Amino acid sequence: MASTLLSARDLRFLLYDWLDAESLTRRPSYADHSRETFDGALDLAERVATDHFAPHNKANDTDEPRFDGERVHVIPQVGKALEVLAETGLNAAGLPASVGGGQLPHVVAGACNAWFQAANPGSAAYPFLTVGNARLLLAHGTPEQVDTYVRPMVEGRFTGTMCLSEPQAGSSLADITTRAQDAGDGTYRLFGNKMWISAGDHELTENIVHLVLAKIPGGPAGVKGISLFIVPKHLVNADGSLGERNDVVPAGLNHKMGYRGTANALLNFGEGRHTPGGRPGAVGYLVGEPHQGLRYMFHMMNGARIGVGSGAAALGYTGYLKSLAYARERLQGRALGDKDPSRPPVPIVEHTDVRRMLLAQKSYAEGALALVLYCARLVDEAETAPDAAARERADALLDVLTPVAKSWPSQWCLEANSLAIQVHGGYGYTREYDVEQHYRDNRLNAIHEGTHGIQALDLLGRKAVRGGGAGLALLLETAGATSARARARGGAEAEFADLLDAALDRVARTAAAAWAGGDPAEALANATPYLEAVGHVVVAWMWLEQLVALGDAGDARDAGDAAFRAGKRAAAAYFFRHELPRTGPQFDLVASRDRTVLDTPPDVL
Amino acid sequence: MASTLLSARDLRFLLYDWLDAESLTRRPSYADHSRETFDGALDLAERVATDHFAPHNKANDTDEPRFDGERVHVIPQVGKALEVLAETGLNAAGLPASVGGGQLPHVVAGACNAWFQAANPGSAAYPFLTVGNARLLLAHGTPEQVDTYVRPMVEGRFTGTMCLSEPQAGSSLADITTRAQDAGDGTYRLFGNKMWISAGDHELTENIVHLVLAKIPGGPAGVKGISLFIVPKHLVNADGSLGERNDVVPAGLNHKMGYRGTANALLNFGEGRHTPGGRPGAVGYLVGEPHQGLRYMFHMMNGARIGVGSGAAALGYTGYLKSLAYARERLQGRALGDKDPSRPPVPIVEHTDVRRMLLAQKSYAEGALALVLYCARLVDEAETAPDAAARERADALLDVLTPVAKSWPSQWCLEANSLAIQVHGGYGYTREYDVEQHYRDNRLNAIHEGTHGIQALDLLGRKAVRGGGAGLALLLETAGATSARARARGGAEAEFADLLDAALDRVARTAAAAWAGGDPAEALANATPYLEAVGHVVVAWMWLEQLVALGDAGDARDAGDAAFRAGKRAAAAYFFRHELPRTGPQFDLVASRDRTVLDTPPDVL
């Protein structure tokens, strides 16, 4: 019985037949790994996700974290799952061996993570935020900070958070007011309130390591005056034992539509509930240099954005597999035009419109998963490629793809989950089935870690123009190489290569047209349709990449494999014929510098 | 302070300046009414919806109906709201005076109903289903049945249901197995199980009148053997008093993602819990002729489908108004390019992408409301137009518009609610704000009363081809007349008239192209994109109708009115420039008779 979380077969195709993950084992960083250790990690992730995360996904939803005014209570299954995760080492599979991590390449660790995101995004958020936190400290912390905070995170004893938003400052971090006063002893004292802090408080682990953006009084105004601090829930003594309670306390939890398993807290810093060392304020330790906090945080944020895309893809994927399983079993109606009620009803997968909804889901979910794994592979390339030019190239391509990898899965795998409900009919709208929860959970992804609109401004306002459009040019060159390979194969690949080339041509031309007037307000008025159109073009490219990889991998070896290949071909065809054409009117609109929205004054709405 | 449920100003514009509802008072059916009585009903509906329905909308969601194994418990606020509704007569505002109803035209009653659908769809479903039930009995029941069941429904003492689906037969009514055995005394005895019965059991009223589809043994197989029965929860004595408990009992409730205020039951008929008259089976009374049940039920169903569209539009509308209010108040960020953090943040409505999300919502919600009221106006025309040709014409146009009026608001006002969440950012994803509930509630509308895919088959498989495509031709002729009037005005109206004409041209040509191969499976393989494209064209027409009506109504009378007009113009412009172009690739796909989905075998998914 195949899993309804993800397809192990597809992951292996993506990792090995397409992204050539095995070649990474020839690099020094991954020399201790092999195809066997990769497969072992993937199998283990599937098993732990299936046995320890999926079973309480619904309980996370129905029995969400609770705040009693003092403590945050999370159902015990979450703690148990995190324990198993730490025992297996999967919590830190992608972290360096130097701190006790598994040293897996990003692309393999990313594939492992997708199992947990499909099984239980609420519980998976705790270790995922912890890894992001650890990576930031590995990059910008001192050796002591790494020893004190990262190692216990790797061991599963501490979890981590990122504390950016405040009640009055969400997307606009320039306006944060949390302040960090120099205590004169090498530490700082923090005062302020942070909002939307995922995994912000709980008792699942001994300690919580908050990474907090705050302003040092007297520093520059706006984002240039933001510094980054470690603020542990409990102070850590020199020997690693826990010391005093720090003055960071939950003030309440947010009650969300979905994603309920992750305790999401409003945190007060330095409100006076505790006074470590007898002095007011939450003790904080500066990370790196003062006023560089936002830059450090974006180190974590870019990874988090791809993680959001991966989470959206994983939910889209499991919704697809569950609705496919349902459609194969549920009997209803007869073939079109068959009016003979004496014949038995057919499985609904026989109905064309049901297959349309399944094929659309497949094209979104598999396309999105391919995209986020491609990005993870670029991270590996940026970190470990033998020559500097290749590393820079991967970094530049990743830079331009990040807003797409965050936003496209969030939009289209939500749509996939809506289609998964629709395939189930009324049953899918009930809480007896999983898909309604997936839909609610997935709706978060277009909001957190930078909203959809913020991603659009990032793409058209920064990534598409920086360096004279070098990032876009690199994207077009790379995707163009794919279509050249595909065209050489003829047949459907050649058809799709032509479609992709035409769409790629519009990507750069449209950005240029948007900016041709020289007015940023006008250029960016339609940034969101631009982001969405580019997203569809990028995912079309991912589909063509997969078709090329199918071809490279030789002929079908068995019947199951033939079905796998035919399914990939059908989903690619669906994407090129039903989806990619959507971009035409979007590019037209952006290129025309349509001012309808820009010129609508707020008071007429 | 304007309502955030609906806009009373917009309703008056739609009813009077556009749909000329006042002219209906010159017809005998509505001769007792006047603009004043219409306004009185609208004001009353707004007040009752605001004071008695909106306040417990959230409680309906958090404290959903509960089944204790015997009885269904609904929060008391629902009963109180229904009492007020019956006291004001708004529960039966559109039913004939002959049975105690308010005899309002459908278009005015529809506008009144929209207030309740915006305020609290869960509670509003009880009276709405009752009205549908009453209308069916008025059309097909005997005078005794009307006296016994309809009058108490008008008085608010009974509610009604429609019992179609069974666990194994949802969209495929041919497969229902509930059977009705002739008891030999003019009554029948029913045995079977019905699923998804909204308002199926509760104790809000003295009695519940179930209208049940069942098969009389020995009748034709399939849909041709379906008959319709009245099955009251409590038998009704000749003097109108309640008699024995009938053998229809709830077996459980469905726990839904949204729309939770409406108790949705699995009902067992004749399982033996009660034995009225000492004999097994639930007592049922045949409505009309045997084996004509489906035809009668569709009398109710067509109205219910427009009601679903109206409910979707109302939720889209209130989500729009709430996110607009939020966007005017929430301060965040600065104007594009303003990097000076010392300046205060601006209301987010100043950000272009936020205005885009508001304008999109406005174009969807106001467009959808216009469409459903236009359909209600057609019902009035079909019932009361002075000459037979006009009545037939209205009926034919309504027939072709019904699948669009059901499906388009369900799709796009759900998208509006998603945008309403997005405007609120993280706050919109929490249960502290209303919009996440609207989104969950609205997701039902693409499922019940005929799924999205069923509407698509209805449009392209039946309505577009029946009578040689006469329905479509009538639609095109009617919409074409609108564009001719708009073109004569010049300016933006002329621009939009050209765009509408080009799109209308594709509506008929594409249907013809889809069917050109003569193979229904091929023609209907892309029925859903066809439905969606036609929906966008129809709503563009509705927008042009509104612009023409704005012009007809003369110049702005005051500043508030000028803003109203400018808002309508902006939303129309948004719809024509950002939305209508989406249809191009959809029509291309359908016209090409793309076989991608059709040719994908189920086993490769």
Contacts between the chains, C-beta under 8 A, distances in Angstrom:
chain1	res1	chain2	res2	distance
A	165	B	426	7.5
A	168	B	331	7.2
A	168	B	332	7.9
A	169	B	332	7.5
A	170	B	332	6.4
A	170	B	425	5.5
A	170	B	426	6.3
A	171	B	332	6.1
A	171	B	333	6.3
A	171	B	425	7.1
A	172	B	332	5.1
A	172	B	333	4.1
A	172	B	334	7.7
A	172	B	345	6.4
A	174	B	333	7.9
A	174	B	341	4.6
A	175	B	332	7.7
A	175	B	333	8.0
A	175	B	341	7.2
A	175	B	345	6.0
A	195	B	426	7.7
A	196	B	426	5.1
A	221	B	341	4.4
A	221	B	342	5.9
A	222	B	339	7.0
A	222	B	340	7.8
A	222	B	341	3.1
A	223	B	341	7.5
A	254	B	426	7.5
A	254	B	430	5.1
A	254	B	432	7.8
A	255	B	430	5.7
A	255	B	431	4.7
A	255	B	432	7.0
A	256	B	429	5.5
A	256	B	430	5.5
A	256	B	431	7.2
A	257	B	421	8.0
A	257	B	429	5.4
A	257	B	430	7.3
A	257	B	431	6.8
A	257	B	436	4.1
A	257	B	439	7.5
A	257	B	440	7.0
A	258	B	429	7.8
A	324	B	605	5.5
A	327	B	602	7.9
A	328	B	602	7.0
A	331	B	168	7.2
A	332	B	168	7.9
A	332	B	169	7.5
A	332	B	170	6.4
A	332	B	171	6.1
A	332	B	172	5.0
A	332	B	175	7.7
A	333	B	171	6.3
A	333	B	172	4.2
A	333	B	174	7.9
A	334	B	172	7.7
A	336	B	520	5.8
A	336	B	521	5.4
A	336	B	524	6.5
A	337	B	520	5.7
A	337	B	521	7.6
A	339	B	222	7.0
A	340	B	222	7.8
A	341	B	174	4.6
A	341	B	175	7.1
A	341	B	221	4.4
A	341	B	222	3.1
A	341	B	223	7.5
A	342	B	221	5.9
A	345	B	172	6.4
A	345	B	175	6.0
A	347	B	602	7.4
A	349	B	602	4.2
A	349	B	605	7.1
A	350	B	602	6.4
A	351	B	453	7.7
A	352	B	521	7.0
A	352	B	524	7.0
A	352	B	525	5.0
A	352	B	597	5.7
A	352	B	598	5.5
A	353	B	453	3.9
A	353	B	456	6.8
A	353	B	457	7.6
A	353	B	527	6.8
A	353	B	528	5.8
A	354	B	453	7.5
A	355	B	597	5.4
A	355	B	598	8.0
A	355	B	600	5.8
A	355	B	602	6.7
A	355	B	605	7.1
A	356	B	525	7.8
A	356	B	526	7.9
A	356	B	528	6.4
A	356	B	597	4.5
A	357	B	453	7.8
A	358	B	605	5.2
A	359	B	596	7.5
A	359	B	597	5.8
A	359	B	600	6.0
A	359	B	605	7.0
A	362	B	605	6.5
A	418	B	443	7.3
A	421	B	257	8.0
A	421	B	443	6.9
A	421	B	447	7.7
A	422	B	446	6.5
A	422	B	447	6.9
A	422	B	451	6.9
A	422	B	452	6.6
A	422	B	453	7.7
A	425	B	170	5.5
A	425	B	171	7.0
A	425	B	447	6.2
A	425	B	451	6.5
A	426	B	165	7.5
A	426	B	170	6.4
A	426	B	195	7.7
A	426	B	196	5.1
A	426	B	254	7.5
A	426	B	447	5.8
A	426	B	448	6.9
A	428	B	447	7.7
A	429	B	256	5.4
A	429	B	257	5.4
A	429	B	258	7.8
A	429	B	443	6.8
A	429	B	444	5.8
A	429	B	447	5.8
A	430	B	254	5.1
A	430	B	255	5.8
A	430	B	256	5.5
A	430	B	257	7.3
A	431	B	255	4.7
A	431	B	256	7.2
A	431	B	257	6.7
A	432	B	254	7.8
A	432	B	255	7.0
A	436	B	257	4.1
A	439	B	257	7.5
A	439	B	443	7.4
A	440	B	257	7.0
A	440	B	440	7.2
A	443	B	418	7.2
A	443	B	421	6.9
A	443	B	429	6.7
A	443	B	439	7.4
A	444	B	429	5.8
A	446	B	422	6.5
A	447	B	421	7.7
A	447	B	422	6.9
A	447	B	425	6.2
A	447	B	426	5.8
A	447	B	428	7.8
A	447	B	429	5.8
A	448	B	426	6.9
A	451	B	422	6.8
A	451	B	425	6.5
A	452	B	422	6.6
A	453	B	351	7.7
A	453	B	353	3.9
A	453	B	354	7.5
A	453	B	357	7.8
A	453	B	422	7.7
A	456	B	353	6.8
A	457	B	353	7.6
A	520	B	336	5.8
A	520	B	337	5.6
A	521	B	336	5.3
A	521	B	337	7.6
A	521	B	352	7.0
A	524	B	336	6.5
A	524	B	352	7.0
A	525	B	352	5.1
A	525	B	356	7.8
A	526	B	356	8.0
A	527	B	353	6.8
A	528	B	353	5.8
A	528	B	356	6.4
A	529	B	578	7.4
A	563	B	603	5.8
A	563	B	604	4.8
A	564	B	604	7.9
A	566	B	601	7.7
A	566	B	604	4.0
A	567	B	604	4.1
A	567	B	605	5.9
A	570	B	596	7.0
A	570	B	600	4.3
A	570	B	604	5.9
A	570	B	605	7.7
A	573	B	596	4.8
A	574	B	596	5.4
A	574	B	597	6.9
A	574	B	600	7.8
A	577	B	589	6.8
A	577	B	594	5.6
A	577	B	596	5.3
A	578	B	529	7.5
A	578	B	589	6.2
A	578	B	594	7.3
A	578	B	596	6.9
A	578	B	597	8.0
A	581	B	585	3.5
A	581	B	588	6.6
A	581	B	589	7.0
A	582	B	582	7.1
A	582	B	585	5.8
A	584	B	584	6.8
A	584	B	585	6.0
A	585	B	581	3.5
A	585	B	582	5.8
A	585	B	584	6.0
A	585	B	585	7.1
A	588	B	581	6.6
A	589	B	577	6.8
A	589	B	578	6.2
A	589	B	581	7.0
A	594	B	577	5.6
A	594	B	578	7.3
A	596	B	359	7.5
A	596	B	570	7.0
A	596	B	573	4.8
A	596	B	574	5.4
A	596	B	577	5.3
A	596	B	578	6.9
A	597	B	352	5.7
A	597	B	355	5.4
A	597	B	356	4.5
A	597	B	359	5.8
A	597	B	574	6.9
A	597	B	578	8.0
A	598	B	352	5.5
A	600	B	355	5.8
A	600	B	359	5.9
A	600	B	570	4.3
A	600	B	574	7.8
A	601	B	566	7.7
A	602	B	327	7.9
A	602	B	328	7.0
A	602	B	347	7.5
A	602	B	349	4.2
A	602	B	350	6.4
A	602	B	355	6.7
A	603	B	563	5.8
A	604	B	563	4.9
A	604	B	564	7.9
A	604	B	566	4.0
A	604	B	567	4.1
A	604	B	570	5.9
A	605	B	324	5.6
A	605	B	349	7.1
A	605	B	355	7.1
A	605	B	358	5.2
A	605	B	359	6.9
A	605	B	362	6.5
A	605	B	567	5.9
A	605	B	570	7.6
